[in-house]
Amino acid sequence: MAIQKTLTTAPKPKPTDESKLGFGKIYSDHMFKWNYSEGAWHDPRIEPFGPMLVSPAMSVLHYGQEIFEGMKAYRRKDGGVNLFRPFNNFERLNRSAERMCIPNFPVETAVEGIAELVKADKDWVPGTKGASLYLRPNIIATDEKLGVTTSQTYLFYIIGSPSGPYYANGLAPTSIYVEDEYVRAVRGGTGAAKTAGNYAGSILAGEKAHKAGYDQVLWLDGVEMRYIEEVGSSNIFFMIDDVLVTPKLNGSILSGITRDSTIQLAKDMGIKVEEKHILLEELIEAQEKGRLQESFATGTAAVISPVGKLGYRDKEYLINGGKMGEVASRMYDTLTGIQYGEIEDPHGWVYQVV
Ligand SMILES: *Cc1c(COP(=O)(O)O)cnc(C)c1O
């Protein structure tokens, strides 16, 4: 599908100090837009980034029929720009679309669209390692109506935000608090879809964890509240007895692309990996008996985020003495090495845009 381009005539000044970028606060010059109406996706295009005029009755504003993705464009040393596994992100967006009754789209056009956006805004891709142009594809229901039924029209758009490392303190280990009152997702719910409501519903528990002095929430399953699911909006890994374990995808956990990449890279490194149901009590027992060696969270935004402390009710458990573990460190170096084009890409994950 041909992508029309309308480039800005008023480019914005680019950030001069990349160390002060933060995460998701400023936006590049262009955006990708693609409309759905009368049963088809049409008019994929690049336009200047800017506010959108919407009806106060627009469906998504009331019932949250929305799905999104999180991706990044990485600057290589030779000046070119890489995407990482973009087809996987858009395939996942199509799976989220099915759950949220949003029409599927051709993945090839979405990849072409994001590549054209990155080309138009290539000067907005930061040059420092750890920084990137964070990319946010979003699909929203745009019918002007108040009925709780599926929309007949949608807007697919992608915006870019030059961002520094996700956590201000870089790879310093984070602290996580076991949430045993609120849940993120339930069996049969929308936990496996990247959709707005899951995140709106998680803010209260996040605030609670912050007030208790922790960085993130460790979510338990919504049925028995005994099994470990995710951390904040990242997947979670534990090294126990030299085996890398992570919760098995069960329909309420988001199937992370960083999670999948971590599993494959760990296997390449000769590390034994198990995807299984992990009981919180088993994890605490492993910690108390000294069998829990390290823990880290995975996600596009933070890549690998070591966990140094676990809080549960009135107890605190230090993991690996509160320090980043060896596997987390190797995984961070390998994954970012592939993403930034510094080391070999054995699985063909890198997609060179320019
Ligand atoms: C996006 C997300 C992840 C991580 O997925 P990646 O593809 O690795 O970025 C994990 N959990 C939740 C809830 C998410 O929204």
Ligand as a Chemical Component Dictionary entry (heavy atoms), coordinates in Angstrom:
data_LIG
# 
_chem_comp.id                   LIG 
_chem_comp.type                 NON-POLYMER 
_chem_comp.pdbx_formal_charge   0 
_chem_comp.three_letter_code    LIG 
# 
loop_
_chem_comp_atom.comp_id 
_chem_comp_atom.atom_id 
_chem_comp_atom.alt_atom_id 
_chem_comp_atom.type_symbol 
_chem_comp_atom.charge 
_chem_comp_atom.model_Cartn_x 
_chem_comp_atom.model_Cartn_y 
_chem_comp_atom.model_Cartn_z 
_chem_comp_atom.pdbx_ordinal 
LIG C1 C1 C 0 4.159 -4.304 27.030 1  
LIG C2 C2 C 0 4.065 -5.147 28.224 2  
LIG C3 C3 C 0 5.050 -6.086 28.564 3  
LIG C4 C4 C 0 6.354 -6.210 27.833 4  
LIG O1 O1 O 0 6.225 -6.532 26.483 5  
LIG P1 P1 P 0 7.439 -6.264 25.492 6  
LIG O2 O2 O 0 6.945 -6.775 24.186 7  
LIG O3 O3 O 0 8.598 -7.019 26.003 8  
LIG O4 O4 O 0 7.670 -4.789 25.494 9  
LIG C5 C5 C 0 4.832 -6.911 29.664 10 
LIG N1 N1 N 0 3.713 -6.785 30.410 11 
LIG C6 C6 C 0 2.748 -5.880 30.126 12 
LIG C7 C7 C 0 1.548 -5.829 30.974 13 
LIG C8 C8 C 0 2.912 -5.035 29.029 14 
LIG O5 O5 O 0 1.976 -4.118 28.774 15 
# 
loop_
_chem_comp_bond.comp_id 
_chem_comp_bond.atom_id_1 
_chem_comp_bond.atom_id_2 
_chem_comp_bond.value_order 
_chem_comp_bond.pdbx_ordinal 
LIG C1 C2 SING 1  
LIG C2 C3 SING 2  
LIG C2 C8 DOUB 3  
LIG C3 C4 SING 4  
LIG C3 C5 DOUB 5  
LIG C4 O1 SING 6  
LIG O1 P1 SING 7  
LIG P1 O2 DOUB 8  
LIG P1 O3 SING 9  
LIG P1 O4 SING 10 
LIG C5 N1 SING 11 
LIG N1 C6 DOUB 12 
LIG C6 C7 SING 13 
LIG C6 C8 SING 14 
LIG C8 O5 SING 15 
# 
